[in-house]
Amino acid sequence: MNNLNQFLFGIYPYICLAVFILGSLVRFDRDQFTWKSESSQLLRRGQLRWGSNLFHLGILGIFFGHLFGLFTPLSVWHALGVSASAKQMLAIVAGGIAGLVCLAGLILLIHRRLTEARIRATTRAMDLRCCTCCWRNCCSDY
């Protein structure tokens, strides 16, 4: 169990980080204009406003929560009078709320992209992050 724990929490995060950085560099080098989806803001705004704001608020909460939680030394927490179990409970509750907010925004954005006919008509395969051959086989009616 110790080897599995070492791999999952000591080695695997660095593998994921390396794949993320190298994959991003390769994608930027090969397909610079696939980094974003085409704007559909003019086609319908209502659901976009809620979905985008919730999604970005949740992502920022998750990012800064990890940043603050990982880079704040235990001595600072102890100086503030926060025990390790209270810090863990704060991380669970705040992270859970931020995760749910992000998930709600993501669901709204995906629902909007898949159910609105005008938006679906302008959606490319890369917007849905699905391979081109799968797009042609499964979604050719769009």
C-alpha positions as CSV (number, residue, x, y, z in Angstrom):
1,M,0.0,0.0,0.0
2,N,2.9,2.3,0.7
3,N,4.2,2.0,-2.9
4,L,0.8,2.8,-4.3
5,N,0.4,5.8,-2.0
6,Q,3.9,7.0,-3.1
7,F,3.0,6.7,-6.7
8,L,-0.5,8.3,-6.5
9,F,0.5,11.2,-4.4
10,G,4.2,11.6,-5.0
11,I,4.8,10.7,-8.7
12,Y,1.5,10.8,-10.5
13,P,0.8,14.5,-10.0
14,Y,4.1,15.4,-11.7
15,I,3.4,13.1,-14.6
16,C,0.0,14.8,-15.1
17,L,1.7,18.3,-14.9
18,A,4.3,17.3,-17.4
19,V,1.7,15.9,-19.8
20,F,-0.4,19.1,-19.4
21,I,2.5,21.4,-20.1
22,L,4.0,19.4,-23.0
23,G,0.5,18.8,-24.5
24,S,-0.3,22.5,-24.3
25,L,3.0,23.4,-26.0
26,V,2.5,20.9,-28.8
27,R,-1.1,22.0,-29.3
28,F,0.0,25.6,-29.4
29,D,2.7,24.8,-31.9
30,R,0.5,22.7,-34.2
31,D,-3.0,24.3,-34.0
32,Q,-2.8,27.8,-32.6
33,F,-6.3,28.7,-33.4
34,T,-8.0,25.7,-31.6
35,W,-7.4,27.1,-28.1
36,K,-10.8,28.7,-27.9
37,S,-14.3,28.0,-29.1
38,E,-16.0,30.5,-31.3
39,S,-18.1,33.1,-29.5
40,S,-21.8,32.4,-29.4
41,Q,-22.6,35.4,-27.2
42,L,-24.6,37.2,-29.9
43,L,-26.8,34.1,-30.5
44,R,-28.2,33.9,-27.0
45,R,-27.0,35.7,-23.9
46,G,-29.2,34.7,-20.9
47,Q,-27.8,31.3,-20.1
48,L,-24.3,32.3,-21.1
49,R,-24.2,35.0,-18.5
50,W,-25.2,32.7,-15.7
51,G,-23.2,29.7,-16.9
52,S,-20.0,31.6,-17.6
53,N,-20.0,33.5,-14.4
54,L,-20.7,30.5,-12.3
55,F,-18.1,28.4,-14.1
56,H,-15.3,31.0,-13.8
57,L,-16.2,31.8,-10.2
58,G,-15.9,28.1,-9.3
59,I,-12.7,27.6,-11.2
60,L,-11.1,30.7,-9.6
61,G,-12.3,29.5,-6.1
62,I,-10.8,26.0,-6.7
63,F,-7.5,27.5,-8.1
64,F,-6.9,30.0,-5.3
65,G,-8.1,27.5,-2.7
66,H,-5.4,25.1,-3.8
67,L,-2.8,27.8,-4.1
68,F,-3.6,29.3,-0.6
69,G,-4.0,25.8,1.0
70,L,-0.8,24.4,-0.4
71,F,1.5,27.4,0.0
72,T,0.5,28.6,3.4
73,P,2.8,27.0,6.0
74,L,1.4,25.2,9.0
75,S,3.0,27.7,11.3
76,V,0.8,30.4,9.9
77,W,-2.3,28.3,10.4
78,H,-1.2,27.5,14.0
79,A,-0.5,31.2,14.6
80,L,-4.0,32.0,13.5
81,G,-5.3,29.4,16.0
82,V,-6.6,27.0,13.3
83,S,-6.0,23.3,14.0
84,A,-5.1,20.8,11.3
85,S,-8.6,19.2,11.4
86,A,-10.3,22.7,11.1
87,K,-8.1,23.5,8.1
88,Q,-9.0,20.2,6.5
89,M,-12.7,20.9,7.2
90,L,-12.4,24.4,5.7
91,A,-10.8,23.0,2.6
92,I,-13.5,20.3,2.2
93,V,-16.4,22.7,2.6
94,A,-15.0,25.6,0.6
95,G,-13.7,23.3,-2.1
96,G,-17.0,21.5,-2.2
97,I,-18.9,24.7,-2.6
98,A,-16.5,26.0,-5.3
99,G,-16.7,22.6,-7.1
100,L,-20.5,22.6,-7.1
101,V,-20.6,26.2,-8.4
102,C,-18.1,25.3,-11.2
103,L,-20.1,22.2,-12.0
104,A,-23.4,24.1,-12.2
105,G,-21.9,26.6,-14.6
106,L,-20.4,23.9,-16.7
107,I,-23.7,22.1,-16.9
108,L,-25.5,25.3,-18.0
109,L,-22.8,26.0,-20.7
110,I,-22.9,22.5,-22.1
111,H,-26.8,22.5,-22.0
112,R,-26.8,25.8,-23.9
113,R,-24.3,24.6,-26.5
114,L,-26.2,21.3,-27.1
115,T,-29.8,22.4,-27.0
116,E,-29.8,25.8,-28.8
117,A,-30.2,25.1,-32.5
118,R,-28.3,28.3,-33.6
119,I,-25.4,27.6,-31.3
120,R,-25.3,24.0,-32.1
121,A,-25.1,24.9,-35.8
122,T,-22.0,27.0,-35.2
123,T,-20.3,24.4,-33.0
124,R,-17.2,22.7,-34.3
125,A,-15.9,19.3,-33.3
126,M,-13.1,20.9,-31.3
127,D,-15.6,23.0,-29.3
128,L,-16.9,19.7,-27.9
129,R,-13.4,18.2,-27.5
130,C,-14.4,15.2,-29.5
131,C,-12.2,13.6,-32.2
132,T,-13.1,14.5,-35.8
133,C,-13.9,11.0,-36.9
134,C,-16.2,10.5,-33.9
135,W,-17.9,13.8,-34.8
136,R,-18.5,12.8,-38.4
137,N,-19.8,9.3,-37.4
138,C,-22.0,10.3,-34.4
139,C,-23.0,13.9,-34.9
140,S,-23.2,14.4,-38.7
141,D,-26.8,15.7,-38.5
142,Y,-25.5,19.0,-37.0
